[in-house]
Amino acid sequence: MKSHATEGIRLDLKVDAYPVSVNVAMPTGLVVNELLTNSLKHAFVGRDSGTIKLHSLVDESGCRIVVGDDGVGYPPDMEWPKAGKLSALIVQSLRQNAKATLNVQTAPEKGTYVTINFTRTAAGVES
């Protein structure tokens, strides 16, 4: 936040403790880092305020991670992750290692939200 954000950008952070295997933790961390960096660099161009959301919430079935912002949103012709880019490879690793599902929602001037879901079983944690 200190290296990329302007003073008016807030971080809405809610994180539950959730043990996972290293094969899930590493790609999850890389995906979250990529999404946060994208928000800080691109979401608030021409604006002096906004909110970035990082929620990692756990229930009896698994984990739901939401990374999003109320920024400018992706252009209509853009998708994330973009095929052939490193982020697409990391997302593919997360899908394989954690059987994760990803949902990307974006709209002009309404921001971008990416939701990642995976079960406790797929994360390598025994019930």
C-alpha positions in Angstrom: 0.0 0.0 0.0 2.8 2.4 0.9 4.7 1.9 -2.4 1.8 2.2 -4.9 -1.3 3.8 -3.2 -2.2 7.4 -3.0 -3.3 8.7 0.4 -7.0 8.4 -0.3 -7.0 4.7 -1.1 -8.4 2.6 1.8 -7.8 -1.2 2.4 -10.8 -3.1 3.6 -9.1 -6.2 5.1 -10.9 -9.2 6.7 -8.8 -12.3 7.0 -9.6 -15.6 8.8 -6.8 -18.0 9.7 -6.9 -21.0 7.4 -4.2 -23.6 7.1 -3.6 -24.9 3.6 -0.9 -26.9 1.9 2.1 -25.1 0.4 0.8 -26.2 -3.1 -2.3 -24.1 -2.4 -0.8 -21.3 -0.4 1.8 -20.3 -3.0 -0.4 -19.9 -6.0 -3.1 -18.3 -3.9 -0.7 -15.7 -2.5 0.7 -15.0 -6.0 -2.9 -14.5 -7.4 -3.8 -12.2 -4.5 -0.6 -10.2 -4.9 -1.2 -9.8 -8.6 -4.8 -8.6 -8.1 -3.8 -6.2 -5.3 -1.0 -4.8 -7.5 -3.3 -4.4 -10.4 -5.8 -2.5 -8.3 -3.1 -0.2 -6.9 -1.6 0.5 -10.3 -4.6 0.8 -12.5 -8.0 1.0 -10.7 -7.8 4.6 -9.5 -6.2 6.4 -12.4 -7.5 10.0 -12.3 -9.0 9.6 -8.9 -7.8 10.5 -5.4 -9.8 8.0 -3.4 -11.2 4.5 -3.5 -11.3 1.2 -1.6 -9.5 -2.0 -2.2 -11.1 -5.1 -0.6 -9.3 -8.2 0.6 -11.4 -10.7 2.4 -10.4 -14.3 3.1 -13.3 -15.9 4.9 -13.6 -19.5 6.1 -16.6 -21.6 6.8 -17.2 -25.3 7.4 -16.8 -26.1 3.7 -13.8 -24.1 2.7 -12.4 -20.7 1.9 -13.7 -17.8 -0.1 -11.2 -15.0 -1.0 -12.4 -11.8 -2.5 -10.0 -9.2 -4.0 -11.7 -6.2 -5.5 -11.8 -2.5 -5.8 -14.3 0.3 -6.6 -12.1 1.7 -9.3 -12.5 2.2 -13.1 -13.0 -1.5 -14.0 -11.4 -3.4 -16.9 -12.0 -2.1 -20.4 -14.8 -4.1 -22.2 -12.3 -5.9 -24.4 -10.1 -7.1 -21.6 -10.3 -10.2 -19.5 -8.4 -11.4 -16.5 -6.3 -13.5 -16.4 -5.1 -12.8 -19.9 -4.1 -15.9 -21.8 -0.4 -16.4 -22.2 0.5 -14.1 -19.3 2.1 -15.2 -16.1 -1.1 -14.5 -14.1 -2.9 -17.0 -16.3 -0.3 -19.7 -15.5 -0.6 -18.9 -11.7 -4.4 -19.1 -11.9 -4.2 -22.4 -13.7 -1.9 -23.8 -11.0 -4.4 -22.6 -8.3 -7.2 -24.3 -10.2 -5.2 -27.6 -10.4 -3.7 -27.6 -6.9 -6.8 -26.4 -5.0 -9.6 -27.3 -7.4 -10.3 -23.6 -7.0 -13.0 -21.7 -8.9 -12.6 -18.1 -9.9 -15.3 -15.6 -10.7 -14.3 -12.2 -12.2 -16.8 -9.4 -12.2 -16.0 -6.0 -13.7 -17.9 -3.0 -14.9 -16.8 0.5 -16.0 -16.6 2.8 -13.1 -17.9 0.1 -10.7 -14.6 -1.7 -10.2 -13.3 -5.2 -10.4 -14.0 -8.1 -8.0 -12.4 -11.6 -8.2 -13.7 -14.3 -6.0 -11.7 -17.5 -5.4 -13.3 -20.5 -3.7 -11.8 -23.8 -2.7 -12.8 -26.6 -0.3 -11.0 -27.7 2.8 -10.4 -31.1 1.2 -8.9 -29.6 -1.9 -6.7 -27.3 0.2 -5.0 -30.3 1.8 -6.4 -29.8 5.2 -8.1 -32.7 6.9 -11.4 -32.1 8.6 
